[in-house]
Amino acid sequence: MKIGIQTWGSTGDIMPFIALADGLIQAGHQVTLVVSSIDNRSYQETCESLGIPYRQIPAHIDFDVREFSQRTLRMNTRQWLIVLLEATFFPYEQEIYQAAIQLVAEHDLVIGHNFLYPLKLAAKKHHKPHISVMYWPVTITTNTSPPSRLPNLGRTLNRWQWELLHQVFDWILKKRISPLWIAEGMPAFKHVYDSLLSSDLLNLVTVDPLLCSVSHEWRAVHQLCGFLNLPERAEHWHASPTLQTFLAQGEKPIYMTLGSLQQTVPEWSMELFIHAARLAGCRAIIQTSSPHYPADTQQDNVFFIGRHPYSPLFQHCAAVVHHGGSGTSHVVTQSGCPSIVIHSMDEQLFWSLQLQHAGLAPAPLAIKRATAEKLAERIKTVMASSDMTKRAQQAKQSMSNTQGILNAVRLIEEASEAWKRSN
């Protein structure tokens, strides 16, 4: 089968699609990947190493990640999302749509990031099967449970809470994303999420069952497959001699990173981590975001590291301080490490609460209230908790690095066959 895949976003949005493309190729399918990279990072080399035909459209997005992060750090999620889309998506909507039309014309089936409504539109207009992929399942209506972080008011009132959530979602996005849909002659719709952002055939939810307890309440179109990990052969990384020496010098260190968020507050985040490590009395590996702390150097019990694949190193760590992104939360858990989450937006809070509920993390810490003292307290809590360490190791045993890809490929093939039978 010829399959076209299209995604948009930063590294966390793109890497799972590269993993999915590789899995489909390994299963005997022909795959083309189209990427809209908001930070202009190219994934050409990684895709070439895996034999994945790759297109980057548009070639360049006029977007300063660091300036954006600094400007939006104190915004709520609604404000942050609107500013992000106005800068990185809507100005390029037509280019993304034209790429989607070409992808649909060249392939038997298309798969896309669940925000890529231009791909769903192109597939509908040309009568091709379309599958969506989502990382954050909070917009999927359940039969009895309330939306995330809202009180459980019983089955009937919970339904009203879901309707209210979709109304809010529509209020944020409907006027911004419906013009293309309407201009292409598509019928009016009720809710943005159901009509524009989710496949009518199959919506793959890339979450491990350990971190999602309500999937049994979803409609059949929504299928939990597990996280989509890059294959080991795609991550050509080895610890430097200095890092190997540091790892061998003592007990397992605490790893600390805020991912791309560190670009917003590079000096503050480094000082926060260094001071917290000293207060907690632990060895630490800190992903450096400041020229004052060069990569592959060491200060006392703290080692500074540059950009690298997380999984190979997390397996040598006692716990990981991170920002609570979906990908990082899964990789940390698959590595057998407890988490300590410093979150800045609702999505990250969601994952931090899932980790806490699973007994894999202490209470999350909002970045607005983060201090070295509060972070050190959480590090000490994790270091002293043999139960949390034991649960992290049990989680590692239950979360396969490859099962998410295998499940996704199977579900895609089954959905394709079902579409053929009904058309």
C-alpha positions as CSV (number, residue, x, y, z in Angstrom):
1,M,0.0,0.0,0.0
2,K,1.2,3.5,-0.8
3,I,0.8,5.7,2.3
4,G,1.3,9.4,2.6
5,I,2.1,10.9,6.0
6,Q,1.9,14.6,6.9
7,T,2.8,16.3,10.2
8,W,3.4,19.8,11.6
9,G,5.1,21.1,14.7
10,S,8.3,20.8,16.6
11,T,10.5,17.7,17.3
12,G,8.0,16.2,19.7
13,D,5.3,16.3,17.0
14,I,7.5,15.0,14.2
15,M,9.6,12.2,15.6
16,P,6.7,9.8,16.3
17,F,5.6,10.2,12.7
18,I,9.1,9.3,11.5
19,A,8.9,6.2,13.8
20,L,5.5,5.4,12.3
21,A,6.8,5.8,8.7
22,D,9.6,3.4,9.5
23,G,7.2,0.9,11.0
24,L,5.0,1.0,8.0
25,I,8.0,0.5,5.6
26,Q,9.2,-2.4,7.7
27,A,5.7,-3.9,7.2
28,G,6.1,-3.7,3.4
29,H,4.4,-0.4,2.6
30,Q,5.6,2.5,0.5
31,V,5.7,5.7,2.6
32,T,6.3,9.4,1.9
33,L,6.6,11.8,4.8
34,V,5.8,15.5,4.5
35,V,6.9,17.7,7.4
36,S,6.1,21.4,8.4
37,S,8.9,22.1,10.9
38,I,8.0,25.2,13.0
39,D,11.6,25.5,14.2
40,N,13.0,24.9,10.7
41,R,14.9,21.8,11.9
42,S,15.4,19.4,9.0
43,Y,14.8,15.7,9.5
44,Q,16.2,14.8,6.1
45,E,19.3,13.0,7.4
46,T,17.3,10.8,9.9
47,C,14.8,9.9,7.2
48,E,17.5,9.1,4.7
49,S,19.1,6.7,7.2
50,L,15.7,4.9,7.5
51,G,14.9,5.0,3.8
52,I,11.9,7.3,4.2
53,P,11.2,9.7,1.3
54,Y,11.1,13.2,2.9
55,R,9.6,16.6,2.0
56,Q,9.8,19.7,4.1
57,I,6.9,22.1,3.2
58,P,7.2,25.0,3.5
59,A,11.0,25.1,3.2
60,H,11.2,27.8,5.8
61,I,8.8,29.1,8.5
62,D,9.5,32.7,9.7
63,F,9.4,31.9,13.5
64,D,11.8,32.7,16.3
65,V,11.3,29.9,18.9
66,R,13.2,31.7,21.7
67,E,11.4,35.0,21.2
68,F,8.0,33.2,21.0
69,S,8.7,31.3,24.2
70,Q,9.7,34.4,26.1
71,R,6.7,36.3,24.9
72,T,4.2,33.5,25.8
73,L,5.7,32.1,29.0
74,R,3.0,33.8,31.2
75,M,0.1,33.2,28.8
76,N,-2.7,30.7,29.4
77,T,-3.0,27.7,27.1
78,R,-5.7,29.4,24.9
79,Q,-3.6,32.5,24.4
80,W,-0.5,30.5,23.8
81,L,-2.2,28.3,21.1
82,I,-3.7,31.2,19.2
83,V,-0.4,33.1,19.1
84,L,1.4,29.9,18.0
85,L,-1.0,29.1,15.2
86,E,-1.1,32.7,14.0
87,A,2.7,32.6,13.7
88,T,3.4,29.1,12.4
89,F,0.3,27.6,10.8
90,F,-2.3,30.0,9.3
91,P,0.3,32.0,7.2
92,Y,1.3,28.7,5.6
93,E,-2.1,27.1,5.4
94,Q,-2.3,27.2,1.6
95,E,1.2,25.6,1.2
96,I,0.3,22.9,3.7
97,Y,-3.0,22.3,1.9
98,Q,-1.3,22.1,-1.6
99,A,1.1,19.6,-0.1
100,A,-1.8,17.6,1.2
101,I,-3.5,17.6,-2.1
102,Q,-0.4,16.2,-3.8
103,L,0.1,13.6,-1.1
104,V,-3.5,12.4,-1.5
105,A,-3.2,12.2,-5.3
106,E,0.0,10.1,-5.0
107,H,-1.1,7.6,-2.3
108,D,-3.8,5.1,-1.4
109,L,-4.2,6.3,2.1
110,V,-3.0,9.3,4.1
111,I,-2.2,9.7,7.8
112,G,-1.8,13.1,9.6
113,H,-1.2,15.0,12.8
114,N,-4.7,15.5,14.1
115,F,-4.5,19.3,13.8
116,L,-3.9,19.0,10.0
117,Y,-7.4,19.7,8.8
118,P,-6.1,20.5,5.3
119,L,-5.1,16.9,4.9
120,K,-8.5,15.6,6.0
121,L,-10.1,18.1,3.6
122,A,-7.9,17.0,0.7
123,A,-8.7,13.3,1.5
124,K,-12.5,14.0,1.6
125,K,-12.5,15.9,-1.6
126,H,-10.6,13.2,-3.5
127,H,-12.3,10.3,-1.7
128,K,-9.3,8.7,-0.1
129,P,-9.1,7.2,3.4
130,H,-7.7,9.5,6.1
131,I,-6.3,8.5,9.5
132,S,-5.4,11.0,12.3
133,V,-2.8,10.7,15.0
134,M,-3.1,12.5,18.4
135,Y,-0.8,12.7,21.4
136,W,-3.1,14.4,24.0
137,P,-6.5,12.6,24.4
138,V,-8.3,15.2,26.6
139,T,-10.7,16.2,23.8
140,I,-12.0,12.6,23.3
141,T,-15.5,12.4,24.8
142,T,-16.0,9.6,27.3
143,N,-19.3,7.9,28.2
144,T,-19.3,8.5,31.9
145,S,-16.1,10.3,33.0
146,P,-15.8,14.1,33.0
147,P,-13.2,16.0,31.0
148,S,-9.7,16.2,32.5
149,R,-9.5,18.3,35.7
150,L,-13.2,18.8,35.9
151,P,-15.3,17.4,38.8
152,N,-17.2,14.1,38.3
153,L,-20.9,15.3,38.5
154,G,-22.5,12.1,37.3
155,R,-23.2,10.7,33.8
156,T,-25.7,13.3,32.7
157,L,-23.9,16.4,34.0
158,N,-20.6,15.1,32.7
159,R,-22.1,15.0,29.2
160,W,-22.9,18.7,29.6
161,Q,-19.3,19.3,30.7
162,W,-18.1,17.7,27.5
163,E,-20.4,19.8,25.4
164,L,-19.1,22.9,27.2
165,L,-15.5,21.9,26.5
166,H,-16.3,21.5,22.8
167,Q,-18.0,24.9,22.7
168,V,-14.9,26.5,24.2
169,F,-12.7,24.6,21.7
170,D,-15.0,25.9,18.9
171,W,-14.9,29.4,20.2
172,I,-11.1,29.4,20.1
173,L,-10.6,27.8,16.6
174,K,-13.8,27.7,14.5
175,K,-13.5,31.1,12.9
176,R,-9.9,30.6,12.2
177,I,-9.9,27.2,10.6
178,S,-13.3,26.9,9.0
179,P,-12.8,29.3,6.1
180,L,-10.7,26.8,4.0
181,W,-13.2,24.1,4.7
182,I,-16.1,26.2,3.6
183,A,-14.3,27.7,0.6
184,E,-13.7,24.2,-0.7
185,G,-17.5,23.5,-0.7
186,M,-17.6,21.3,2.4
187,P,-20.8,21.2,4.4
188,A,-21.3,23.2,7.6
189,F,-20.3,21.4,10.8
190,K,-21.1,21.4,14.5
191,H,-17.9,21.0,16.3
192,V,-14.3,21.6,15.2
193,Y,-12.8,18.6,16.8
194,D,-15.2,15.9,15.5
195,S,-15.6,17.4,12.0
196,L,-12.2,18.8,11.2
197,L,-9.5,17.5,13.5
198,S,-10.3,13.8,13.9
199,S,-10.5,11.1,11.3
200,D,-13.9,9.5,10.7
201,L,-12.1,6.2,10.0
202,L,-9.4,5.8,12.7
203,N,-7.9,8.2,15.2
204,L,-4.7,6.7,16.6
205,V,-4.0,7.8,20.2
206,T,-0.2,7.4,20.9
207,V,-0.5,6.9,24.6
208,D,0.5,3.9,26.7
209,P,-2.4,2.3,28.5
210,L,-0.5,2.8,31.8
211,L,-1.0,6.6,31.4
212,C,-4.6,6.5,30.1
213,S,-7.3,4.9,32.2
214,V,-10.5,5.9,30.3
215,S,-9.8,4.6,26.7
216,H,-12.5,1.9,27.3
217,E,-15.1,4.7,27.3
218,W,-14.2,6.0,23.8
219,R,-16.0,5.5,20.6
220,A,-14.5,2.8,18.4
221,V,-12.9,5.3,16.0
222,H,-10.5,6.2,18.8
223,Q,-7.9,3.5,19.3
224,L,-5.1,3.5,21.9
225,C,-1.9,2.1,20.3
226,G,0.9,3.1,22.6
227,F,3.8,5.5,22.1
228,L,5.6,5.6,18.8
229,N,9.3,5.2,19.5
230,L,12.1,5.7,17.0
231,P,14.0,2.5,16.3
232,E,17.4,2.2,17.9
233,R,19.2,2.3,14.6
234,A,17.9,5.8,14.0
235,E,19.6,7.2,17.1
236,H,23.4,7.2,16.4
237,W,24.6,8.4,19.8
238,H,27.3,7.2,22.2
239,A,28.2,8.7,25.6
240,S,31.4,10.7,25.4
241,P,34.5,9.5,27.4
242,T,34.0,12.3,29.9
243,L,30.3,11.4,30.4
244,Q,31.2,7.7,30.7
245,T,33.8,8.6,33.4
246,F,31.2,10.7,35.3
247,L,28.6,7.9,35.2
248,A,31.2,5.5,36.6
249,Q,32.3,7.8,39.4
250,G,29.3,7.3,41.8
251,E,25.6,6.6,42.2
252,K,23.1,7.1,39.5
253,P,22.5,10.8,38.8
254,I,19.3,12.8,38.5
255,Y,18.8,14.1,34.9
256,M,17.4,17.6,34.5
257,T,15.9,19.3,31.4
258,L,13.0,21.6,30.4
259,G,13.3,20.7,26.8
260,S,12.8,23.6,24.4
261,L,11.4,25.7,27.2
262,Q,15.0,26.2,28.5
263,Q,15.6,28.5,25.5
264,T,13.1,30.9,27.2
265,V,14.9,31.2,30.5
266,P,18.4,29.7,29.9
267,E,20.2,31.3,32.9
268,W,17.3,30.9,35.3
269,S,16.8,27.2,34.4
270,M,20.4,26.4,34.8
271,E,20.7,28.1,38.2
272,L,17.5,26.4,39.3
273,F,18.9,23.0,38.4
274,I,22.4,23.5,39.8
275,H,21.1,25.0,43.1
276,A,18.5,22.2,43.5
277,A,21.0,19.5,42.9
278,R,23.3,21.0,45.6
279,L,20.4,21.3,48.1
280,A,19.3,17.7,47.4
281,G,22.8,16.4,47.7
282,C,22.6,14.5,44.5
283,R,24.7,13.9,41.4
284,A,23.1,15.4,38.3
285,I,23.3,15.6,34.6
286,I,21.9,18.9,33.3
287,Q,21.0,19.5,29.6
288,T,22.7,22.8,29.2
289,S,21.0,25.8,27.7
290,S,23.6,28.4,28.5
291,P,27.1,29.2,27.1
292,H,28.2,29.7,30.6
293,Y,27.9,26.0,31.1
294,P,29.5,24.3,28.1
295,A,28.4,20.8,27.1
296,D,30.6,17.9,28.1
297,T,32.0,19.8,31.2
298,Q,31.6,19.2,34.9
299,Q,31.3,21.3,38.0
300,D,31.6,19.2,41.2
301,N,28.8,16.6,41.1
302,V,27.1,18.2,38.1
303,F,27.7,17.2,34.5
304,F,26.5,19.4,31.6
305,I,25.3,17.8,28.3
306,G,24.2,19.1,25.0
307,R,21.4,17.8,22.7
308,H,21.2,14.0,22.5
309,P,18.6,11.2,22.3
310,Y,17.1,10.7,25.7
311,S,16.5,7.0,26.0
312,P,20.1,5.7,25.9
313,L,21.1,8.0,28.8
314,F,17.9,7.9,30.9
315,Q,18.5,4.2,31.5
316,H,21.6,5.2,33.6
317,C,19.7,7.8,35.7
318,A,17.9,7.5,39.0
319,A,15.1,10.0,38.1
320,V,14.4,12.7,35.5
321,V,13.3,16.3,36.0
322,H,11.5,17.4,32.9
323,H,8.7,19.6,31.5
324,G,6.0,16.9,31.2
325,G,5.7,16.7,27.4
326,S,4.0,13.5,26.0
327,G,7.2,12.1,24.4
328,T,9.5,12.8,27.3
329,S,7.0,11.4,29.8
330,H,6.8,8.2,27.9
331,V,10.5,7.9,27.3
332,V,11.3,8.5,31.0
333,T,8.8,5.8,32.0
334,Q,10.0,3.3,29.4
335,S,13.5,3.9,30.8
336,G,12.4,2.8,34.3
337,C,12.8,6.3,35.9
338,P,10.5,8.2,38.2
339,S,9.7,11.7,37.0
340,I,9.7,15.1,38.6
341,V,7.7,17.5,36.4
342,I,8.0,21.3,36.1
343,H,5.1,22.2,33.9
344,S,4.1,25.4,32.0
345,M,0.9,24.6,30.2
346,D,-2.2,22.4,30.5
347,E,-0.9,19.6,28.3
348,Q,2.2,19.2,30.5
349,L,0.1,19.3,33.7
350,F,-2.1,16.5,32.2
351,W,0.9,14.2,31.8
352,S,2.3,15.1,35.2
353,L,-1.0,14.2,36.8
354,Q,-1.0,10.9,34.9
355,L,2.5,10.1,36.1
356,Q,1.5,11.1,39.7
357,H,-1.6,8.9,39.5
358,A,0.5,6.0,38.4
359,G,2.8,6.4,41.4
360,L,5.7,7.4,39.1
361,A,6.1,11.1,40.2
362,P,5.5,13.4,43.2
363,A,3.1,16.3,42.9
364,P,3.9,18.5,39.8
365,L,5.6,21.9,40.2
366,A,4.3,24.8,38.1
367,I,7.2,26.8,36.5
368,K,5.7,30.0,37.8
369,R,6.2,28.8,41.4
370,A,9.4,26.8,40.9
371,T,12.3,27.4,43.2
372,A,15.4,25.4,43.9
373,E,14.1,24.6,47.4
374,K,10.8,23.2,46.1
375,L,12.6,21.2,43.4
376,A,15.1,19.8,45.9
377,E,12.3,18.7,48.1
378,R,10.7,16.7,45.3
379,I,14.1,15.2,44.3
380,K,14.6,14.1,47.9
381,T,11.1,12.6,48.0
382,V,11.9,10.5,44.9
383,M,15.4,9.5,46.1
384,A,13.9,8.3,49.4
385,S,11.0,6.4,47.8
386,S,11.9,2.8,47.1
387,D,8.2,2.2,46.2
388,M,8.4,4.8,43.4
389,T,11.6,3.4,42.1
390,K,10.0,-0.1,42.2
391,R,6.9,1.1,40.3
392,A,9.1,2.8,37.7
393,Q,10.9,-0.5,37.1
394,Q,7.6,-2.4,36.8
395,A,6.4,0.2,34.3
396,K,9.5,-0.3,32.3
397,Q,8.8,-4.0,32.1
398,S,5.2,-3.4,31.0
399,M,5.9,-0.7,28.3
400,S,7.4,-2.2,25.2
401,N,9.6,0.1,23.0
402,T,8.2,-1.5,19.9
403,Q,4.6,-2.5,20.7
404,G,3.1,1.0,19.9
405,I,4.5,0.8,16.3
406,L,3.2,-2.8,15.9
407,N,-0.2,-1.9,17.2
408,A,-0.4,1.3,15.0
409,V,0.6,-0.6,11.8
410,R,-2.0,-3.3,12.6
411,L,-4.8,-0.8,13.2
412,I,-3.9,1.1,10.1
413,E,-4.0,-2.0,7.9
414,E,-7.3,-3.1,9.5
415,A,-8.8,0.4,8.9
416,S,-7.7,0.4,5.3
417,E,-9.4,-3.0,4.7
418,A,-12.6,-1.8,6.3
419,W,-12.6,1.3,4.2
420,K,-12.2,-0.8,1.0
421,R,-15.1,-3.0,2.0
422,S,-17.4,-0.1,2.5
423,N,-16.4,1.9,-0.6
